[in-house]
Amino acid sequence: MINDYNIEVQKIFLQMMITNAELFTRVMNIINAENFDRRLRPAAEFIIEHTKKYNVMPDPTQIKAITEISLERIDELDEAYYNWFLEEFEAFTRRQELERAILKSADLLEKGEYGPVEKLIKDAVQISLQKDMGTDYFADPRARLMALKSNNGQNSTGWATLDKKLYGGFNRGELQIFAGGSGSGKSLVMQNLAVNWVQAGLSGVYVTLELSEGLCSMRLDSMVTDTSTQEIFRDLDNVEMKVKMVAKKAGLLRVKYLPAQSNVNDIRAYVKELQVQTGMRIDFLCVDYLDLIMPVTAKVSPSDLFVKDKYVSEELRNLSKELNVIFVTASQLNRSAVDEIEFDHSHIAGGISKINTADNVFGIFTSRSIRESGRYQIQLMKTRSSSGVGQKIELKYNGDTLRITDEGESYQKESSPSPSQIMSQIKSTSQIGSINEIISQTVEPEQTSKNVDIQSVKLKSLIASLKK
C-alpha cells in the first residue's frame, strides 16, 4: 500500500484510465476530481465530464488542448497492473475524502453544527469499489432458497398467530413499526414483545423516551410474574422471588430512559457503552417511540413531520442493520384514524415517509370495550417478506397483568385452578393426607396452615363454591 499519493502517482492513475476506459468505468462510482492535486484537477474534471456527456474517453490530445496538461497512454498495459490500480485508487480516494471530511468537520464544529459531522466521516470511511457481484440466479437454486428460508422470519415474535402471517417472525436488521392512537397500547405491545424474547433466551434493550425506567420495569414485573399491577406492592416478596426465578432461564434485559428529542447517535452511544461495560450481547432493541426522536443527518423542524420521520426511520433502520438486531419501534396514528376500524397509510402521523422505510408496519386497533373483553387486534398494514398485508389477528389481553398472548394460550394462573380441576382432584383422592395436599396446591403458599381445622374450613368453602 502506497503511503504517499504524490502528484506522480495521481498522474499514473489518470494515464491508466485514458489507456483503458474499462478501468475508469470500474471506479467511476468513487472518482472525485477534488481528490486530485490542483495541478491535475482540470484534467480529472475534463475526463469525468467528457465521459459522462459523450460516453467515450477523451484522447490525450484533447486533454492537452483543453487543460494544457500532458497525459500519455501507457504502452502495453498488462492486466497484472489492473488489481494494483483498483486497490490503490480505492485507498487513495478513501484517504482524500476522509481528509477533506475532517477539515469540513472542524468548520462545522466551530459553528455548533454537530449533526452532519458523523455522516461526513462515515461516508468517507465507507468509500469502496463494488466487489459484490450479486446472486447468480441459475447457479444453485436449492442453496439460494434454503438460505432465504433459514434467514426469513428467523426470530419468533412469541405470538404464533402473528408469526404465521410473517412466515416465521421478524428478521434482524429490519425495522418494525407498531402504529396506534393515543392510549392504544403501543408501549404495552413492545413491552410484551420484549418479555417474549427475553423469556426465549434473547437479550436486549428497551429504550423509553416517554415513560420512566421505574414504571416500565414495574409493568414488566407484572407481565413476567403474572401478577396484577394492583397487587405488585402488596406482594413484593412473591414478586421478587418470581422475577429472580425467571431470570435464571431468561436472557438479559436493560431498560433505559432517554429524554424526548434524543437522536439515533444517543441510542447508538448507549448501546456501545453497555456492550463495553457489561459485554452484553444485544439481540433485540425496542425504542418507545419513533415520533419522539430527532434526526442526526439533517436539521429539521419538529413540526415538519414528513421530513423528520423520513430521516429518523432511515437512521433507525441503518442502526438495526449496523447492530444486526431485531428492531421494534412505534408511531402515532393521526386524528383521522380515531373513528376508523380499518387502517391504511393515510392514518399514520407524519405521512407515508416512515412507511416506505419500514419493513413491517402494524396497526393496533383497540378500544376500552375491546380491552375489557380481553382482546387486542393487530392489523398488518405493510410487510416486505410475506403476503399478509390487510390481514388481522386477534390476541388475548389480560387487563390485570397487562400480558398479551395468543388466542390459544391460557390466561389462568397456575395458582388458581378451575373448579372442575379441583373436583377431579378431590374425586381421584380417597385419603385425608391427599386432600391436605390438594388444599396446599389450590391456595397461596402463605395462606396454607398446618392446622387441620383451618384446612377443613377452606375445603368446605371450596366445595360450597363448586356447588354454586
Secondary structure, DSSP 8 states (H G I E B T S, - for coil): --S---HHHHHHHHHHHHH-HHHHHHHTTT--GGGS-TTTHHHHHHHHHHHHHHSS---HHHHHHHH-------TT--THHHHHHHHHHHHHHHHHHHHHHHHHHHHHHHTT--HHHHHHHHHHHT----------TTT-HHHHHHHHHHHTT-B--S-HHHHHHTTTSB-TT-EEEEEE-TTS-HHHHHHHHHHHHHHTT--EEEEESSS-HHHHHHHHHHHHHT--TTTTGGGHHHHHHHHHHHHHHS--EEEEE--TT-BHHHHHHHHHHHHHHH-----EEEEE-GGG-B-SSS---TT-HHHHHHHHHHHHHHHHHHHT-EEEEEEEB-GGGTT-SS--GGGBTT-SHHHHH-SEEEEEE--HHHHHTTEEEEEEEEESSSS-TT-EEEEEEETTTTEEEETTS--S-TTS--HHHHHHHHHT--SHHHHHHHHHHHS-GGG--S-HHHHHHHHHHHHHHHH-
